[in-house]
Amino acid sequence: MKYRRLSLDELESLRDEFVTFLIANGINAEHWEELKAAEPNLTEGMILAFSDIVWEDVLSRVKYLEHLAEGTYFVFKCDDETIHLVGMECREATGDREQFLDYVSRFPETCFVFTQSKKYVPARNTEIFRMVESGAMIVKGEWYDRLFDTHMPSDPAQ
């Protein structure tokens, strides 16, 4: 398994896709019920394979991530070969994104803003998965663009 098994809630939300996956593998509803009773290891393997397919699809489409933690706000742009970061560290800033950014706008002198770029290690989707599992959220990217344009007008790769 490359990523992690989807939770029951995640599997339930992807019920139609899972049924299509099973049918594509020659397993209809009746056969699936028989397999669950007779060969639980095989059915678990099917769920694990489906989970990896779902994760691979989701991760390959990620363009932006954000991570908010005590005193820090990081937004990432996920290109094919390189990940770019706009980071903010403000020791006194707390709360959600809007509260954090409000603090930054009111007390910019107390904040350190920086950018960084690096190649993925070990691989793009593996690194993005690790970040998501560590609390990063998949987002649309408006904050990356806004923060980068506001705080770092030069090229992110420099």
C-alpha positions as CSV (number, residue, x, y, z in Angstrom):
1,M,0.0,0.0,0.0
2,K,1.4,3.3,-1.1
3,Y,-0.8,5.7,1.0
4,R,-3.5,4.7,3.5
5,R,-6.7,2.8,3.6
6,L,-9.7,5.0,3.1
7,S,-11.9,5.3,6.2
8,L,-15.4,3.9,6.2
9,D,-16.8,7.4,5.8
10,E,-14.5,8.1,2.9
11,L,-15.4,4.8,1.3
12,E,-19.1,5.4,1.8
13,S,-18.8,8.8,0.1
14,L,-17.1,7.0,-2.9
15,R,-19.6,4.2,-3.0
16,D,-20.5,4.6,-6.7
17,E,-16.8,4.8,-7.7
18,F,-16.0,1.7,-5.6
19,V,-18.8,-0.2,-7.3
20,T,-17.5,0.8,-10.7
21,F,-14.0,-0.3,-9.6
22,L,-15.4,-3.7,-8.5
23,I,-17.3,-4.2,-11.8
24,A,-14.2,-3.3,-13.7
25,N,-12.4,-6.1,-11.8
26,G,-15.2,-8.5,-12.7
27,I,-16.9,-8.4,-9.3
28,N,-20.7,-7.8,-9.0
29,A,-22.6,-7.1,-5.8
30,E,-23.4,-10.8,-5.1
31,H,-19.9,-11.9,-5.7
32,W,-18.6,-9.1,-3.4
33,E,-20.8,-10.3,-0.6
34,E,-19.5,-13.9,-1.1
35,L,-15.9,-12.7,-1.1
36,K,-16.4,-10.7,2.1
37,A,-17.6,-13.8,3.9
38,A,-15.2,-16.3,2.3
39,E,-12.0,-14.3,1.6
40,P,-11.7,-11.2,3.9
41,N,-8.0,-10.8,3.0
42,L,-8.9,-10.6,-0.7
43,T,-11.6,-8.0,-0.1
44,E,-9.3,-6.0,2.1
45,G,-6.7,-6.1,-0.6
46,M,-9.3,-4.7,-3.1
47,I,-10.2,-1.9,-0.7
48,L,-6.5,-1.1,-0.3
49,A,-5.9,-1.1,-4.1
50,F,-9.0,1.2,-4.5
51,S,-7.7,3.5,-1.7
52,D,-4.4,3.9,-3.5
53,I,-6.1,4.7,-6.8
54,V,-8.3,7.3,-5.1
55,W,-5.3,8.9,-3.3
56,E,-3.2,8.9,-6.4
57,D,-5.9,10.7,-8.4
58,V,-6.6,13.3,-5.6
59,L,-2.9,14.0,-5.0
60,S,-2.0,14.3,-8.7
61,R,-4.6,17.1,-9.0
62,V,-3.4,19.1,-5.9
63,K,-2.1,22.5,-6.9
64,Y,-2.1,24.3,-3.5
65,L,-1.9,23.4,0.2
66,E,-2.0,25.5,3.3
67,H,-1.0,24.7,6.9
68,L,-1.9,26.8,9.9
69,A,-0.3,26.0,13.2
70,E,0.4,27.9,16.4
71,G,2.2,31.1,15.2
72,T,2.8,29.9,11.6
73,Y,0.9,30.0,8.3
74,F,2.3,28.2,5.3
75,V,0.9,28.2,1.8
76,F,2.4,25.9,-0.8
77,K,2.2,25.9,-4.6
78,C,2.7,22.3,-5.9
79,D,4.2,22.3,-9.4
80,D,5.1,19.1,-11.2
81,E,8.8,19.1,-10.1
82,T,9.0,21.7,-7.4
83,I,7.1,22.9,-4.4
84,H,7.0,26.6,-3.5
85,L,6.3,28.0,0.0
86,V,5.3,31.4,1.3
87,G,5.6,31.2,5.0
88,M,4.7,33.5,7.8
89,E,5.9,33.3,11.4
90,C,4.1,35.5,14.0
91,R,4.6,34.2,17.5
92,E,1.5,36.1,18.9
93,A,-0.9,35.3,16.0
94,T,-3.5,32.6,16.8
95,G,-6.8,31.4,15.6
96,D,-8.0,30.6,12.1
97,R,-6.6,31.9,8.8
98,E,-8.6,35.1,8.9
99,Q,-7.5,35.9,12.5
100,F,-3.9,35.1,11.7
101,L,-3.9,37.3,8.6
102,D,-5.7,40.1,10.4
103,Y,-2.9,40.0,13.0
104,V,-0.3,40.1,10.3
105,S,-2.0,43.2,8.7
106,R,-2.2,45.0,12.1
107,F,1.3,44.1,13.4
108,P,3.4,43.3,10.3
109,E,6.6,44.3,12.1
110,T,6.2,41.3,14.4
111,C,6.0,38.8,11.6
112,F,8.7,37.1,9.5
113,V,7.6,36.3,5.9
114,F,9.8,34.1,3.7
115,T,9.7,32.0,0.5
116,Q,11.4,28.8,-0.3
117,S,11.3,26.3,-3.2
118,K,12.6,22.8,-3.4
119,K,12.3,19.6,-5.4
120,Y,10.1,16.9,-4.0
121,V,11.7,14.2,-1.8
122,P,11.0,11.4,-2.4
123,A,8.2,12.0,-5.0
124,R,5.6,14.6,-5.5
125,N,2.4,12.7,-4.5
126,T,4.2,10.9,-1.6
127,E,5.4,14.3,-0.2
128,I,2.0,15.9,-0.6
129,F,0.3,12.9,1.0
130,R,2.6,13.2,4.0
131,M,1.8,16.9,4.3
132,V,-1.9,16.3,4.1
133,E,-1.7,13.6,6.8
134,S,0.3,16.1,8.9
135,G,-2.5,18.7,8.8
136,A,-2.1,20.5,5.5
137,M,-5.3,21.3,3.7
138,I,-5.9,21.2,0.0
139,V,-7.0,24.7,-1.1
140,K,-7.6,26.6,-4.3
141,G,-4.5,28.9,-4.1
142,E,-5.9,32.4,-3.8
143,W,-4.0,33.0,-0.6
144,Y,-0.7,31.8,-2.1
145,D,-1.0,34.2,-5.0
146,R,-2.1,37.0,-2.8
147,L,0.6,36.5,-0.2
148,F,3.3,36.0,-2.8
149,D,2.3,39.1,-4.8
150,T,2.1,41.2,-1.6
151,H,5.2,40.0,0.2
152,M,7.6,38.6,-2.4
153,P,7.2,40.2,-5.8
154,S,10.2,38.3,-7.3
155,D,10.1,34.8,-8.9
156,P,9.4,32.0,-6.4
157,A,12.2,29.8,-7.8
158,Q,14.9,32.3,-6.8
